[in-house]
Amino acid sequence: MIEQNARQGLEASHRGYVLELGRNTHQGRARDLLDNPEVRRAFLGGR
């Protein structure tokens, strides 16, 4: 799935991949990505 709303996409998935400028910068279990401070700050509004 490709989803503009990163939080919604990760909450509906088991795994996730974060692309920045066409490069995979983060990957792993969706829950781990939701809890990752760097991913939260850059893509999830810091919450």
ModelCIF file with pLDDT and N, C-alpha, C, O atoms, coordinates in Angstrom:
data_MODEL
#
_entry.id   MODEL 
#
_entity.id                         1 
_entity.type                       polymer 
_entity.pdbx_number_of_molecules   1 
#
_entity_poly.entity_id                      1 
_entity_poly.type                           'polypeptide(L)' 
_entity_poly.nstd_linkage                   no 
_entity_poly.nstd_monomer                   no 
_entity_poly.pdbx_seq_one_letter_code       MIEQNARQGLEASHRGYVLELGRNTHQGRARDLLDNPEVRRAFLGGR 
_entity_poly.pdbx_seq_one_letter_code_can   MIEQNARQGLEASHRGYVLELGRNTHQGRARDLLDNPEVRRAFLGGR 
_entity_poly.pdbx_strand_id                 A 
#
loop_
_entity_poly_seq.entity_id 
_entity_poly_seq.num 
_entity_poly_seq.mon_id 
_entity_poly_seq.hetero 
1 1  MET n 
1 2  ILE n 
1 3  GLU n 
1 4  GLN n 
1 5  ASN n 
1 6  ALA n 
1 7  ARG n 
1 8  GLN n 
1 9  GLY n 
1 10 LEU n 
1 11 GLU n 
1 12 ALA n 
1 13 SER n 
1 14 HIS n 
1 15 ARG n 
1 16 GLY n 
1 17 TYR n 
1 18 VAL n 
1 19 LEU n 
1 20 GLU n 
1 21 LEU n 
1 22 GLY n 
1 23 ARG n 
1 24 ASN n 
1 25 THR n 
1 26 HIS n 
1 27 GLN n 
1 28 GLY n 
1 29 ARG n 
1 30 ALA n 
1 31 ARG n 
1 32 ASP n 
1 33 LEU n 
1 34 LEU n 
1 35 ASP n 
1 36 ASN n 
1 37 PRO n 
1 38 GLU n 
1 39 VAL n 
1 40 ARG n 
1 41 ARG n 
1 42 ALA n 
1 43 PHE n 
1 44 LEU n 
1 45 GLY n 
1 46 GLY n 
1 47 ARG n 
#
_struct_asym.id          A 
_struct_asym.entity_id   1 
#
loop_
_ma_qa_metric.id 
_ma_qa_metric.mode 
_ma_qa_metric.name 
_ma_qa_metric.software_group_id 
_ma_qa_metric.type 
1 global pLDDT . pLDDT 
2 local  pLDDT . pLDDT 
#
_ma_qa_metric_global.metric_id      1 
_ma_qa_metric_global.metric_value   90.83 
_ma_qa_metric_global.model_id       1 
_ma_qa_metric_global.ordinal_id     1 
#
loop_
_ma_qa_metric_local.label_asym_id 
_ma_qa_metric_local.label_comp_id 
_ma_qa_metric_local.label_seq_id 
_ma_qa_metric_local.metric_id 
_ma_qa_metric_local.metric_value 
_ma_qa_metric_local.model_id 
_ma_qa_metric_local.ordinal_id 
A MET 1  2 80.00 1 1  
A ILE 2  2 82.00 1 2  
A GLU 3  2 84.00 1 3  
A GLN 4  2 85.00 1 4  
A ASN 5  2 89.00 1 5  
A ALA 6  2 88.00 1 6  
A ARG 7  2 91.00 1 7  
A GLN 8  2 92.00 1 8  
A GLY 9  2 92.00 1 9  
A LEU 10 2 93.00 1 10 
A GLU 11 2 94.00 1 11 
A ALA 12 2 95.00 1 12 
A SER 13 2 95.00 1 13 
A HIS 14 2 96.00 1 14 
A ARG 15 2 96.00 1 15 
A GLY 16 2 94.00 1 16 
A TYR 17 2 93.00 1 17 
A VAL 18 2 89.00 1 18 
A LEU 19 2 88.00 1 19 
A GLU 20 2 88.00 1 20 
A LEU 21 2 92.00 1 21 
A GLY 22 2 90.00 1 22 
A ARG 23 2 94.00 1 23 
A ASN 24 2 94.00 1 24 
A THR 25 2 93.00 1 25 
A HIS 26 2 94.00 1 26 
A GLN 27 2 96.00 1 27 
A GLY 28 2 97.00 1 28 
A ARG 29 2 98.00 1 29 
A ALA 30 2 96.00 1 30 
A ARG 31 2 97.00 1 31 
A ASP 32 2 97.00 1 32 
A LEU 33 2 96.00 1 33 
A LEU 34 2 95.00 1 34 
A ASP 35 2 95.00 1 35 
A ASN 36 2 95.00 1 36 
A PRO 37 2 94.00 1 37 
A GLU 38 2 92.00 1 38 
A VAL 39 2 92.00 1 39 
A ARG 40 2 92.00 1 40 
A ARG 41 2 91.00 1 41 
A ALA 42 2 87.00 1 42 
A PHE 43 2 86.00 1 43 
A LEU 44 2 89.00 1 44 
A GLY 45 2 85.00 1 45 
A GLY 46 2 76.00 1 46 
A ARG 47 2 62.00 1 47 
#
loop_
_atom_site.group_PDB 
_atom_site.id 
_atom_site.type_symbol 
_atom_site.label_atom_id 
_atom_site.label_alt_id 
_atom_site.label_comp_id 
_atom_site.label_asym_id 
_atom_site.label_entity_id 
_atom_site.label_seq_id 
_atom_site.pdbx_PDB_ins_code 
_atom_site.Cartn_x 
_atom_site.Cartn_y 
_atom_site.Cartn_z 
_atom_site.occupancy 
_atom_site.B_iso_or_equiv 
_atom_site.pdbx_formal_charge 
_atom_site.auth_seq_id 
_atom_site.auth_comp_id 
_atom_site.auth_asym_id 
_atom_site.auth_atom_id 
_atom_site.pdbx_PDB_model_num 
ATOM 1   N N  . MET A 1 1  ? 0.846  -1.160 0.000  1.00 80.00 ? 1  MET A N  1 
ATOM 2   C CA . MET A 1 1  ? 0.000  0.000  0.000  1.00 80.00 ? 1  MET A CA 1 
ATOM 3   C C  . MET A 1 1  ? 0.900  1.233  0.000  1.00 80.00 ? 1  MET A C  1 
ATOM 4   O O  . MET A 1 1  ? 1.934  1.252  0.667  1.00 80.00 ? 1  MET A O  1 
ATOM 5   N N  . ILE A 1 2  ? 0.519  2.220  -0.719 1.00 82.00 ? 2  ILE A N  1 
ATOM 6   C CA . ILE A 1 2  ? 1.165  3.525  -0.667 1.00 82.00 ? 2  ILE A CA 1 
ATOM 7   C C  . ILE A 1 2  ? 0.119  4.478  -0.119 1.00 82.00 ? 2  ILE A C  1 
ATOM 8   O O  . ILE A 1 2  ? -0.993 4.561  -0.640 1.00 82.00 ? 2  ILE A O  1 
ATOM 9   N N  . GLU A 1 3  ? 0.481  5.201  0.941  1.00 84.00 ? 3  GLU A N  1 
ATOM 10  C CA . GLU A 1 3  ? -0.495 6.051  1.626  1.00 84.00 ? 3  GLU A CA 1 
ATOM 11  C C  . GLU A 1 3  ? 0.158  7.377  1.970  1.00 84.00 ? 3  GLU A C  1 
ATOM 12  O O  . GLU A 1 3  ? 1.265  7.407  2.507  1.00 84.00 ? 3  GLU A O  1 
ATOM 13  N N  . GLN A 1 4  ? -0.522 8.474  1.664  1.00 85.00 ? 4  GLN A N  1 
ATOM 14  C CA . GLN A 1 4  ? -0.025 9.803  2.002  1.00 85.00 ? 4  GLN A CA 1 
ATOM 15  C C  . GLN A 1 4  ? -0.046 10.047 3.509  1.00 85.00 ? 4  GLN A C  1 
ATOM 16  O O  . GLN A 1 4  ? 0.812  10.754 4.039  1.00 85.00 ? 4  GLN A O  1 
ATOM 17  N N  . ASN A 1 5  ? -1.011 9.472  4.187  1.00 89.00 ? 5  ASN A N  1 
ATOM 18  C CA . ASN A 1 5  ? -1.104 9.611  5.641  1.00 89.00 ? 5  ASN A CA 1 
ATOM 19  C C  . ASN A 1 5  ? -0.262 8.499  6.266  1.00 89.00 ? 5  ASN A C  1 
ATOM 20  O O  . ASN A 1 5  ? -0.719 7.364  6.395  1.00 89.00 ? 5  ASN A O  1 
ATOM 21  N N  . ALA A 1 6  ? 0.970  8.833  6.650  1.00 88.00 ? 6  ALA A N  1 
ATOM 22  C CA . ALA A 1 6  ? 1.916  7.823  7.152  1.00 88.00 ? 6  ALA A CA 1 
ATOM 23  C C  . ALA A 1 6  ? 1.389  7.110  8.388  1.00 88.00 ? 6  ALA A C  1 
ATOM 24  O O  . ALA A 1 6  ? 1.514  5.889  8.492  1.00 88.00 ? 6  ALA A O  1 
ATOM 25  N N  . ARG A 1 7  ? 0.812  7.833  9.309  1.00 91.00 ? 7  ARG A N  1 
ATOM 26  C CA . ARG A 1 7  ? 0.293  7.215  10.532 1.00 91.00 ? 7  ARG A CA 1 
ATOM 27  C C  . ARG A 1 7  ? -0.806 6.195  10.192 1.00 91.00 ? 7  ARG A C  1 
ATOM 28  O O  . ARG A 1 7  ? -0.798 5.074  10.699 1.00 91.00 ? 7  ARG A O  1 
ATOM 29  N N  . GLN A 1 8  ? -1.728 6.590  9.349  1.00 92.00 ? 8  GLN A N  1 
ATOM 30  C CA . GLN A 1 8  ? -2.830 5.702  8.971  1.00 92.00 ? 8  GLN A CA 1 
ATOM 31  C C  . GLN A 1 8  ? -2.293 4.461  8.245  1.00 92.00 ? 8  GLN A C  1 
ATOM 32  O O  . GLN A 1 8  ? -2.750 3.347  8.502  1.00 92.00 ? 8  GLN A O  1 
ATOM 33  N N  . GLY A 1 9  ? -1.343 4.649  7.355  1.00 92.00 ? 9  GLY A N  1 
ATOM 34  C CA . GLY A 1 9  ? -0.767 3.527  6.638  1.00 92.00 ? 9  GLY A CA 1 
ATOM 35  C C  . GLY A 1 9  ? -0.054 2.553  7.559  1.00 92.00 ? 9  GLY A C  1 
ATOM 36  O O  . GLY A 1 9  ? -0.201 1.340  7.414  1.00 92.00 ? 9  GLY A O  1 
ATOM 37  N N  . LEU A 1 10 ? 0.722  3.075  8.510  1.00 93.00 ? 10 LEU A N  1 
ATOM 38  C CA . LEU A 1 10 ? 1.443  2.204  9.449  1.00 93.00 ? 10 LEU A CA 1 
ATOM 39  C C  . LEU A 1 10 ? 0.490  1.499  10.408 1.00 93.00 ? 10 LEU A C  1 
ATOM 40  O O  . LEU A 1 10 ? 0.722  0.348  10.776 1.00 93.00 ? 10 LEU A O  1 
ATOM 41  N N  . GLU A 1 11 ? -0.574 2.175  10.812 1.00 94.00 ? 11 GLU A N  1 
ATOM 42  C CA . GLU A 1 11 ? -1.535 1.541  11.724 1.00 94.00 ? 11 GLU A CA 1 
ATOM 43  C C  . GLU A 1 11 ? -2.284 0.399  11.047 1.00 94.00 ? 11 GLU A C  1 
ATOM 44  O O  . GLU A 1 11 ? -2.788 -0.492 11.731 1.00 94.00 ? 11 GLU A O  1 
ATOM 45  N N  . ALA A 1 12 ? -2.368 0.406  9.714  1.00 95.00 ? 12 ALA A N  1 
ATOM 46  C CA . ALA A 1 12 ? -3.078 -0.642 8.988  1.00 95.00 ? 12 ALA A CA 1 
ATOM 47  C C  . ALA A 1 12 ? -2.139 -1.741 8.471  1.00 95.00 ? 12 ALA A C  1 
ATOM 48  O O  . ALA A 1 12 ? -2.593 -2.702 7.850  1.00 95.00 ? 12 ALA A O  1 
ATOM 49  N N  . SER A 1 13 ? -0.843 -1.599 8.725  1.00 95.00 ? 13 SER A N  1 
ATOM 50  C CA . SER A 1 13 ? 0.145  -2.510 8.151  1.00 95.00 ? 13 SER A CA 1 
ATOM 51  C C  . SER A 1 13 ? 0.921  -3.264 9.217  1.00 95.00 ? 13 SER A C  1 
ATOM 52  O O  . SER A 1 13 ? 0.945  -2.881 10.386 1.00 95.00 ? 13 SER A O  1 
ATOM 53  N N  . HIS A 1 14 ? 1.552  -4.341 8.784  1.00 96.00 ? 14 HIS A N  1 
ATOM 54  C CA . HIS A 1 14 ? 2.460  -5.089 9.652  1.00 96.00 ? 14 HIS A CA 1 
ATOM 55  C C  . HIS A 1 14 ? 3.890  -4.576 9.524  1.00 96.00 ? 14 HIS A C  1 
ATOM 56  O O  . HIS A 1 14 ? 4.628  -4.528 10.508 1.00 96.00 ? 14 HIS A O  1 
ATOM 57  N N  . ARG A 1 15 ? 4.273  -4.195 8.319  1.00 96.00 ? 15 ARG A N  1 
ATOM 58  C CA . ARG A 1 15 ? 5.621  -3.690 8.045  1.00 96.00 ? 15 ARG A CA 1 
ATOM 59  C C  . ARG A 1 15 ? 5.507  -2.369 7.308  1.00 96.00 ? 15 ARG A C  1 
ATOM 60  O O  . ARG A 1 15 ? 4.488  -2.074 6.683  1.00 96.00 ? 15 ARG A O  1 
ATOM 61  N N  . GLY A 1 16 ? 6.572  -1.575 7.390  1.00 94.00 ? 16 GLY A N  1 
ATOM 62  C CA . GLY A 1 16 ? 6.574  -0.306 6.684  1.00 94.00 ? 16 GLY A CA 1 
ATOM 63  C C  . GLY A 1 16 ? 7.953  0.030  6.154  1.00 94.00 ? 16 GLY A C  1 
ATOM 64  O O  . GLY A 1 16 ? 8.968  -0.478 6.632  1.00 94.00 ? 16 GLY A O  1 
ATOM 65  N N  . TYR A 1 17 ? 7.966  0.888  5.169  1.00 93.00 ? 17 TYR A N  1 
ATOM 66  C CA . TYR A 1 17 ? 9.187  1.387  4.555  1.00 93.00 ? 17 TYR A CA 1 
ATOM 67  C C  . TYR A 1 17 ? 9.026  2.890  4.410  1.00 93.00 ? 17 TYR A C  1 
ATOM 68  O O  . TYR A 1 17 ? 7.992  3.363  3.940  1.00 93.00 ? 17 TYR A O  1 
ATOM 69  N N  . VAL A 1 18 ? 10.038 3.638  4.811  1.00 89.00 ? 18 VAL A N  1 
ATOM 70  C CA . VAL A 1 18 ? 9.997  5.097  4.717  1.00 89.00 ? 18 VAL A CA 1 
ATOM 71  C C  . VAL A 1 18 ? 10.965 5.514  3.619  1.00 89.00 ? 18 VAL A C  1 
ATOM 72  O O  . VAL A 1 18 ? 12.153 5.197  3.672  1.00 89.00 ? 18 VAL A O  1 
ATOM 73  N N  . LEU A 1 19 ? 10.448 6.225  2.627  1.00 88.00 ? 19 LEU A N  1 
ATOM 74  C CA . LEU A 1 19 ? 11.275 6.711  1.534  1.00 88.00 ? 19 LEU A CA 1 
ATOM 75  C C  . LEU A 1 19 ? 11.474 8.216  1.681  1.00 88.00 ? 19 LEU A C  1 
ATOM 76  O O  . LEU A 1 19 ? 10.528 8.962  1.937  1.00 88.00 ? 19 LEU A O  1 
ATOM 77  N N  . GLU A 1 20 ? 12.713 8.641  1.515  1.00 88.00 ? 20 GLU A N  1 
ATOM 78  C CA . GLU A 1 20 ? 13.037 10.062 1.484  1.00 88.00 ? 20 GLU A CA 1 
ATOM 79  C C  . GLU A 1 20 ? 13.828 10.309 0.219  1.00 88.00 ? 20 GLU A C  1 
ATOM 80  O O  . GLU A 1 20 ? 14.878 9.702  0.005  1.00 88.00 ? 20 GLU A O  1 
ATOM 81  N N  . LEU A 1 21 ? 13.329 11.197 -0.618 1.00 92.00 ? 21 LEU A N  1 
ATOM 82  C CA . LEU A 1 21 ? 13.988 11.514 -1.889 1.00 92.00 ? 21 LEU A CA 1 
ATOM 83  C C  . LEU A 1 21 ? 14.287 10.252 -2.689 1.00 92.00 ? 21 LEU A C  1 
ATOM 84  O O  . LEU A 1 21 ? 15.344 10.128 -3.307 1.00 92.00 ? 21 LEU A O  1 
ATOM 85  N N  . GLY A 1 22 ? 13.344 9.321  -2.669 1.00 90.00 ? 22 GLY A N  1 
ATOM 86  C CA . GLY A 1 22 ? 13.463 8.101  -3.441 1.00 90.00 ? 22 GLY A CA 1 
ATOM 87  C C  . GLY A 1 22 ? 14.354 7.025  -2.836 1.00 90.00 ? 22 GLY A C  1 
ATOM 88  O O  . GLY A 1 22 ? 14.586 5.993  -3.466 1.00 90.00 ? 22 GLY A O  1 
ATOM 89  N N  . ARG A 1 23 ? 14.855 7.246  -1.634 1.00 94.00 ? 23 ARG A N  1 
ATOM 90  C CA . ARG A 1 23 ? 15.721 6.267  -0.976 1.00 94.00 ? 23 ARG A CA 1 
ATOM 91  C C  . ARG A 1 23 ? 15.041 5.720  0.275  1.00 94.00 ? 23 ARG A C  1 
ATOM 92  O O  . ARG A 1 23 ? 14.384 6.454  1.014  1.00 94.00 ? 23 ARG A O  1 
ATOM 93  N N  . ASN A 1 24 ? 15.210 4.430  0.496  1.00 94.00 ? 24 ASN A N  1 
ATOM 94  C CA . ASN A 1 24 ? 14.649 3.786  1.684  1.00 94.00 ? 24 ASN A CA 1 
ATOM 95  C C  . ASN A 1 24 ? 15.512 4.144  2.882  1.00 94.00 ? 24 ASN A C  1 
ATOM 96  O O  . ASN A 1 24 ? 16.664 3.720  2.972  1.00 94.00 ? 24 ASN A O  1 
ATOM 97  N N  . THR A 1 25 ? 14.953 4.929  3.810  1.00 93.00 ? 25 THR A N  1 
ATOM 98  C CA . THR A 1 25 ? 15.730 5.363  4.972  1.00 93.00 ? 25 THR A CA 1 
ATOM 99  C C  . THR A 1 25 ? 15.374 4.612  6.246  1.00 93.00 ? 25 THR A C  1 
ATOM 100 O O  . THR A 1 25 ? 16.184 4.558  7.172  1.00 93.00 ? 25 THR A O  1 
ATOM 101 N N  . HIS A 1 26 ? 14.188 4.037  6.313  1.00 94.00 ? 26 HIS A N  1 
ATOM 102 C CA . HIS A 1 26 ? 13.749 3.266  7.473  1.00 94.00 ? 26 HIS A CA 1 
ATOM 103 C C  . HIS A 1 26 ? 12.878 2.119  6.986  1.00 94.00 ? 26 HIS A C  1 
ATOM 104 O O  . HIS A 1 26 ? 12.120 2.258  6.025  1.00 94.00 ? 26 HIS A O  1 
ATOM 105 N N  . GLN A 1 27 ? 12.998 0.999  7.656  1.00 96.00 ? 27 GLN A N  1 
ATOM 106 C CA . GLN A 1 27 ? 12.115 -0.129 7.361  1.00 96.00 ? 27 GLN A CA 1 
ATOM 107 C C  . GLN A 1 27 ? 12.005 -0.990 8.599  1.00 96.00 ? 27 GLN A C  1 
ATOM 108 O O  . GLN A 1 27 ? 12.901 -1.005 9.443  1.00 96.00 ? 27 GLN A O  1 
ATOM 109 N N  . GLY A 1 28 ? 10.907 -1.703 8.700  1.00 97.00 ? 28 GLY A N  1 
ATOM 110 C CA . GLY A 1 28 ? 10.726 -2.598 9.832  1.00 97.00 ? 28 GLY A CA 1 
ATOM 111 C C  . GLY A 1 28 ? 9.262  -2.791 10.165 1.00 97.00 ? 28 GLY A C  1 
ATOM 112 O O  . GLY A 1 28 ? 8.369  -2.465 9.384  1.00 97.00 ? 28 GLY A O  1 
ATOM 113 N N  . ARG A 1 29 ? 9.046  -3.339 11.364 1.00 98.00 ? 29 ARG A N  1 
ATOM 114 C CA . ARG A 1 29 ? 7.668  -3.535 11.821 1.00 98.00 ? 29 ARG A CA 1 
ATOM 115 C C  . ARG A 1 29 ? 6.993  -2.174 11.931 1.00 98.00 ? 29 ARG A C  1 
ATOM 116 O O  . ARG A 1 29 ? 7.600  -1.196 12.365 1.00 98.00 ? 29 ARG A O  1 
ATOM 117 N N  . ALA A 1 30 ? 5.734  -2.131 11.532 1.00 96.00 ? 30 ALA A N  1 
ATOM 118 C CA . ALA A 1 30 ? 4.999  -0.863 11.545 1.00 96.00 ? 30 ALA A CA 1 
ATOM 119 C C  . ALA A 1 30 ? 4.986  -0.249 12.947 1.00 96.00 ? 30 ALA A C  1 
ATOM 120 O O  . ALA A 1 30 ? 5.163  0.960  13.098 1.00 96.00 ? 30 ALA A O  1 
ATOM 121 N N  . ARG A 1 31 ? 4.779  -1.071 13.960 1.00 97.00 ? 31 ARG A N  1 
ATOM 122 C CA . ARG A 1 31 ? 4.742  -0.561 15.340 1.00 97.00 ? 31 ARG A CA 1 
ATOM 123 C C  . ARG A 1 31 ? 6.070  0.084  15.724 1.00 97.00 ? 31 ARG A C  1 
ATOM 124 O O  . ARG A 1 31 ? 6.091  1.116  16.393 1.00 97.00 ? 31 ARG A O  1 
ATOM 125 N N  . ASP A 1 32 ? 7.181  -0.526 15.299 1.00 97.00 ? 32 ASP A N  1 
ATOM 126 C CA . ASP A 1 32 ? 8.498  0.036  15.595 1.00 97.00 ? 32 ASP A CA 1 
ATOM 127 C C  . ASP A 1 32 ? 8.690  1.379  14.896 1.00 97.00 ? 32 ASP A C  1 
ATOM 128 O O  . ASP A 1 32 ? 9.271  2.302  15.466 1.00 97.00 ? 32 ASP A O  1 
ATOM 129 N N  . LEU A 1 33 ? 8.205  1.485  13.673 1.00 96.00 ? 33 LEU A N  1 
ATOM 130 C CA . LEU A 1 33 ? 8.310  2.755  12.953 1.00 96.00 ? 33 LEU A CA 1 
ATOM 131 C C  . LEU A 1 33 ? 7.445  3.826  13.611 1.00 96.00 ? 33 LEU A C  1 
ATOM 132 O O  . LEU A 1 33 ? 7.854  4.984  13.703 1.00 96.00 ? 33 LEU A O  1 
ATOM 133 N N  . LEU A 1 34 ? 6.265  3.454  14.065 1.00 95.00 ? 34 LEU A N  1 
ATOM 134 C CA . LEU A 1 34 ? 5.400  4.417  14.769 1.00 95.00 ? 34 LEU A CA 1 
ATOM 135 C C  . LEU A 1 34 ? 6.049  4.902  16.058 1.00 95.00 ? 34 LEU A C  1 
ATOM 136 O O  . LEU A 1 34 ? 5.823  6.039  16.471 1.00 95.00 ? 34 LEU A O  1 
ATOM 137 N N  . ASP A 1 35 ? 6.846  4.061  16.695 1.00 95.00 ? 35 ASP A N  1 
ATOM 138 C CA . ASP A 1 35 ? 7.498  4.416  17.958 1.00 95.00 ? 35 ASP A CA 1 
ATOM 139 C C  . ASP A 1 35 ? 8.872  5.052  17.775 1.00 95.00 ? 35 ASP A C  1 
ATOM 140 O O  . ASP A 1 35 ? 9.456  5.531  18.748 1.00 95.00 ? 35 ASP A O  1 
ATOM 141 N N  . ASN A 1 36 ? 9.398  5.068  16.560 1.00 95.00 ? 36 ASN A N  1 
ATOM 142 C CA . ASN A 1 36 ? 10.727 5.598  16.280 1.00 95.00 ? 36 ASN A CA 1 
ATOM 143 C C  . ASN A 1 36 ? 10.697 7.124  16.361 1.00 95.00 ? 36 ASN A C  1 
ATOM 144 O O  . ASN A 1 36 ? 9.959  7.760  15.608 1.00 95.00 ? 36 ASN A O  1 
ATOM 145 N N  . PRO A 1 37 ? 11.491 7.730  17.267 1.00 94.00 ? 37 PRO A N  1 
ATOM 146 C CA . PRO A 1 37 ? 11.441 9.189  17.437 1.00 94.00 ? 37 PRO A CA 1 
ATOM 147 C C  . PRO A 1 37 ? 11.784 9.966  16.162 1.00 94.00 ? 37 PRO A C  1 
ATOM 148 O O  . PRO A 1 37 ? 11.192 11.014 15.903 1.00 94.00 ? 37 PRO A O  1 
ATOM 149 N N  . GLU A 1 38 ? 12.719 9.472  15.374 1.00 92.00 ? 38 GLU A N  1 
ATOM 150 C CA . GLU A 1 38 ? 13.095 10.167 14.137 1.00 92.00 ? 38 GLU A CA 1 
ATOM 151 C C  . GLU A 1 38 ? 11.955 10.131 13.118 1.00 92.00 ? 38 GLU A C  1 
ATOM 152 O O  . GLU A 1 38 ? 11.660 11.139 12.477 1.00 92.00 ? 38 GLU A O  1 
ATOM 153 N N  . VAL A 1 39 ? 11.319 8.976  12.974 1.00 92.00 ? 39 VAL A N  1 
ATOM 154 C CA . VAL A 1 39 ? 10.185 8.844  12.055 1.00 92.00 ? 39 VAL A CA 1 
ATOM 155 C C  . VAL A 1 39 ? 9.021  9.689  12.559 1.00 92.00 ? 39 VAL A C  1 
ATOM 156 O O  . VAL A 1 39 ? 8.356  10.362 11.772 1.00 92.00 ? 39 VAL A O  1 
ATOM 157 N N  . ARG A 1 40 ? 8.776  9.657  13.850 1.00 92.00 ? 40 ARG A N  1 
ATOM 158 C CA . ARG A 1 40 ? 7.679  10.447 14.424 1.00 92.00 ? 40 ARG A CA 1 
ATOM 159 C C  . ARG A 1 40 ? 7.881  11.931 14.157 1.00 92.00 ? 40 ARG A C  1 
ATOM 160 O O  . ARG A 1 40 ? 6.953  12.622 13.736 1.00 92.00 ? 40 ARG A O  1 
ATOM 161 N N  . ARG A 1 41 ? 9.076  12.414 14.397 1.00 91.00 ? 41 ARG A N  1 
ATOM 162 C CA . ARG A 1 41 ? 9.369  13.843 14.226 1.00 91.00 ? 41 ARG A CA 1 
ATOM 163 C C  . ARG A 1 41 ? 9.230  14.255 12.754 1.00 91.00 ? 41 ARG A C  1 
ATOM 164 O O  . ARG A 1 41 ? 8.640  15.294 12.457 1.00 91.00 ? 41 ARG A O  1 
ATOM 165 N N  . ALA A 1 42 ? 9.766  13.451 11.839 1.00 87.00 ? 42 ALA A N  1 
ATOM 166 C CA . ALA A 1 42 ? 9.803  13.847 10.422 1.00 87.00 ? 42 ALA A CA 1 
ATOM 167 C C  . ALA A 1 42 ? 8.493  13.605 9.683  1.00 87.00 ? 42 ALA A C  1 
ATOM 168 O O  . ALA A 1 42 ? 8.151  14.361 8.774  1.00 87.00 ? 42 ALA A O  1 
ATOM 169 N N  . PHE A 1 43 ? 7.743  12.548 10.064 1.00 86.00 ? 43 PHE A N  1 
ATOM 170 C CA . PHE A 1 43 ? 6.602  12.139 9.241  1.00 86.00 ? 43 PHE A CA 1 
ATOM 171 C C  . PHE A 1 43 ? 5.272  12.041 9.979  1.00 86.00 ? 43 PHE A C  1 
ATOM 172 O O  . PHE A 1 43 ? 4.222  11.953 9.342  1.00 86.00 ? 43 PHE A O  1 
ATOM 173 N N  . LEU A 1 44 ? 5.297  12.053 11.296 1.00 89.00 ? 44 LEU A N  1 
ATOM 174 C CA . LEU A 1 44 ? 4.058  11.816 12.040 1.00 89.00 ? 44 LEU A CA 1 
ATOM 175 C C  . LEU A 1 44 ? 3.671  12.983 12.926 1.00 89.00 ? 44 LEU A C  1 
ATOM 176 O O  . LEU A 1 44 ? 2.837  12.828 13.818 1.00 89.00 ? 44 LEU A O  1 
ATOM 177 N N  . GLY A 1 45 ? 4.252  14.134 12.701 1.00 85.00 ? 45 GLY A N  1 
ATOM 178 C CA . GLY A 1 45 ? 3.895  15.322 13.465 1.00 85.00 ? 45 GLY A CA 1 
ATOM 179 C C  . GLY A 1 45 ? 4.453  15.340 14.873 1.00 85.00 ? 45 GLY A C  1 
ATOM 180 O O  . GLY A 1 45 ? 3.958  16.082 15.722 1.00 85.00 ? 45 GLY A O  1 
ATOM 181 N N  . GLY A 1 46 ? 5.477  14.537 15.141 1.00 76.00 ? 46 GLY A N  1 
ATOM 182 C CA . GLY A 1 46 ? 6.152  14.562 16.443 1.00 76.00 ? 46 GLY A CA 1 
ATOM 183 C C  . GLY A 1 46 ? 5.379  13.992 17.604 1.00 76.00 ? 46 GLY A C  1 
ATOM 184 O O  . GLY A 1 46 ? 5.837  14.061 18.745 1.00 76.00 ? 46 GLY A O  1 
ATOM 185 N N  . ARG A 1 47 ? 4.201  13.423 17.337 1.00 62.00 ? 47 ARG A N  1 
ATOM 186 C CA . ARG A 1 47 ? 3.395  12.898 18.448 1.00 62.00 ? 47 ARG A CA 1 
ATOM 187 C C  . ARG A 1 47 ? 3.701  11.450 18.692 1.00 62.00 ? 47 ARG A C  1 
ATOM 188 O O  . ARG A 1 47 ? 3.119  10.839 19.588 1.00 62.00 ? 47 ARG A O  1 
#
